[in-house]
Amino acid sequence: MKNYCYLIKFLCLKWLLIVALGLGLFTTAHAASEKSSLPPDNFLITSLKIDTPLEFCGERVPLENQEVRERLEKELLLTLWDRPQVILWLKRTRRYLPYIDEMLKKNGMPGDLKYIALAESALRPHASSQKGAMGFWQFMEQTGKQYGLSINKSVDERRSIFASTQAAVSYFNELYKKFGSWTLVAAGFNMGGGGLVADIQEQGTKDYYYLYLPLETQRYVFRVISAKLIVSNPKKYGFNLSAEDYYPPLEFDRIEINCSQETHIRLIAQAARTYFKVIKDLNPELRGYFLTEGKHTILIPKGSAPGFESRLRSLVNQSTVKPQEFKYVVKEGDTLSSIAEQFGVTSATIVTRNHLNNKSSIRAGTKLIIPPEVERVQSDSAEGKGASPIND
């Protein structure tokens, strides 16, 4: 019996040793793999060597000033460290930058301003910040409206590459008239023109590189310049993308629609012989499921414009002869769930059809549209495949 106990202890110790060794090998291999995925120090140091004079928007960057060089090196290193993110925005450049370049050139502005969009959003239409900035150029709602963008429950043009870039161009033009320096235009775009004017007056200089500004703005222009350096010569920084690696340019037909009534985007997609998602992706500024009554300019897949108008008219006419929608007046104690159960639909169907969102509360006396049976079946079928109400 005693020998048996010793045998059991020996086997347990042996098993623990095997497990410990296995974990150690795994941890070592994982650490080695993680370390090997990081850029080597000598590569990063080499990346910081800028042999030629550096300019931003035709204005010289004073790299002979050690403090300026240090600020640039910091932002360049931090950008290069997040290599997956850099790869993604590099791949997006051929999709969006040609349109920004074209609009800047048309308005007589330097092409380097396009790198501001990279620094702001990494060229993501739905990029947002905790403060409420949105879209390619990260406009706040008030500023976006000030420069002509439509922002409401049906549309948010901060997410349109065309509308938001036109707004950015207008903003750049105003800032340049005020400061006479494109470098200060970039700084003003980040912190606001009023604050920059105050700092210039207090400090007695209009040279961005010698102004003491909010720390974010002191870093901002160098982040933009870092984007310029990498996009201008990606191979130097270890990004060996082939032409096939880049995302293709946008291809679309631009059409005008005059909606005589609220029109479901599903009908737009059917008339364009494509999917709802394709229309939403081509027009990220559209919110929800419907186009409001009135005129709209939207993008549809390239080649689908011929015959689109007649197909849409036919689809809209067909949709208007469906069984009449029923309007239910909310009573005290009603909830979305109880109303949905009463009419044999899902809460999501009611939310979608009434332009609500998942946080909306309903009050007694509110009139809710209950979709007809045909529409319920279509909507419920979509939800059964994993679809959910969308507000944007």
Residue, then its C-alpha position, 0 to 999 in steps of 0.5 A: m500500500k505504501n509503495y502504491c502511494y509513492l507511485i501515485k505521488f510520482l505520477c502526479l509530480k511527473w504530470l505537473l512537470i510535463v504541464a509546466l514545461g508545456l506551458g513554459l514552451f508555449t509562453t516562450a514561443h508566444a513571446a517570441s512570435e509576438k516579438s518577431s511581429l514587432p518592427p526591429d529597432n534598427f528598422l525604426i531608427t532607419s525610418l526616422k532618417i529624412d535626407t531631403p528637405l521636408e515640406f508640408c503644403g509647400e511650407r518648410v518644416p524646420l527639422e534643424n530645430q531639435e525640438v521640431r525633429e523630436r516631435l516629428e519622430k515621436e509621431l512617426l514612430l507611434t504611427l509605424w508601431d500600429r502597422p495593421q492600422v497603417i496597412l488598412w488606411l494605405k489600402r483605402t487610399r486609392r478608394y478615397l484620396p483621388y476624390i479628395d485630391e480632385m476637389l483640392k486641385k479644383n479649389g486651388m489648394p495644396g494636395d497635402l491637405k488630403y492627409i488630414a483626412l487620414a489623420e482624422s478618420a483613417l478614411r473610414p466614413h463611420a469613424s466617430s469620437q466620444k465628443g460627437a465628431m463624425g465621418f471622414w473629416q471628423f466634423m462636429e455637428q454644429t461645424g458641419k451644419q455651418y459649412g453646409l452639411s445636412i445632418n438630421k435623423s434621415v441623413d448625415e453628410r459628414r459620412s459622405i466623401f463628396a459632401s464632407t470634403q466640400a465642407a472641409v474645403s470651405y473650412f480650409n479656405e476660411l482658415y487660410k484667409k485668416f492665417g495665410s499659412w497652410t500649416l496654421v490651417a491644419a492647426g486651426f482645423n484641429m483646435g478651431g480658428g478662434g482659439l488659434v487666433a488668441d494664442i497667436q496674439e498672446q504669444g506674438t508669433k504666427d509660426y506653428y512650430y514655435l507656438y505653444l498650443p494645446l498638446e493635441t494640436q502640438r502633435y496634430v500637424f506632425r501626425v498629418i506629416s507622418a501620414k504624408l511620409i508613409v503614403s508617399n513612400p510606403k516601401k521605405y517604411g516596410f509596407n510592400l503593397s502591390a497594386e492588387d493589394y489596394y482597395p479598388p476605387l469607387e465605381f458608381d452611377r450618380i442619379e437624382i431621385n424625386c420621391s413623391q412619398e417616403t420610399h424604402i431603400r429596399l426599393i432603390a436597391q431592387a430598382a438598381r438590381t442590387y442589395f440593400k447593403v450595397i446602396k447603404d455602403l455606397n451612400p453611408e450618409l443615409r440613415g435608417y431604411f427610408l428616403t424622405e419625400g423630396k429630391h435626393t442625389i444618390l450613388i448606385p452600382k456602375g452600369s445600373a442607371p439605364g432603366f433605373e427610373s422606370r423600374l423604381r417607378s414600377l416598384v413604388n406603384q406596386s408598393t402603394v397597392k399593398p394592404q393598407e397599414f394599420k395605425y395603433v394608438v398606444k394605451e397606458g401600460d402598453t410596451l413595444s413587446s406587448i403591442a408586437e405580441q398583440f399583432g403577431v409581429t416582432s418589436a424590431t418590425i415596429v421599431t423599423r417601420n416607425h423610425l424608432n430606435n432601441k432606446s425609444s420610449i412610447r407614450a399613451g396616445t402615440k400612433l404607431i404604424i403596424p405594417p400589413e401582412v406582406e411587409r411583416v412576412q418580409s421583415d420578420s424573414a429578414e430578422g430571422k436571418g440575423a438582421s436587426p433594426i438599424n438607425d444609420 
